[in-house]
């Protein structure tokens, strides 16, 4: 019994050590995330292309992780709620260069089997992104990824 307990304790300690050793070290971040990013991102956003609504509900200033919800306003998925996950990052401004705040987010459109993702930046109170939509079934191999630009405005 004692050997079994010691073995279990040793295995637990090993697993804890391994999970801690593989965790991202955000202390190596090039610059700490500015607390104003929470106010800049949290809230509801939409775009004029497909009128999707996203709501950023949290921004982890240590990791840069974004969490929220997404709601399509048309089609089979209209009104259905989807989880939204993403990232925000920063770097210090450089003289003579334009500086923006990189951001990305994605969700799953389980009603269609698609995976939409958006990557871009925050600037002047807008989120400017490229939208990538991966389709599971298409007529041609080269047609599985659609892409276009969207500019998100606060609702």
Buried (B, 14 or more C-beta within 10 A) or exposed (E): EEEEEEEEEEEEEEEEEEEEEEEEEEEEBEEEBEEEBBEBBBEBBBBEEBEBBBBBBEBBBEBBEBBBBBBBEEEEBEEEEBEBBBBBBBEEEEEEEEEBBBBBBBBBBEEBEBBBBBBBBBEEEBBBBEBBBBBEEEEEEEEEEEEEEBBBEEE
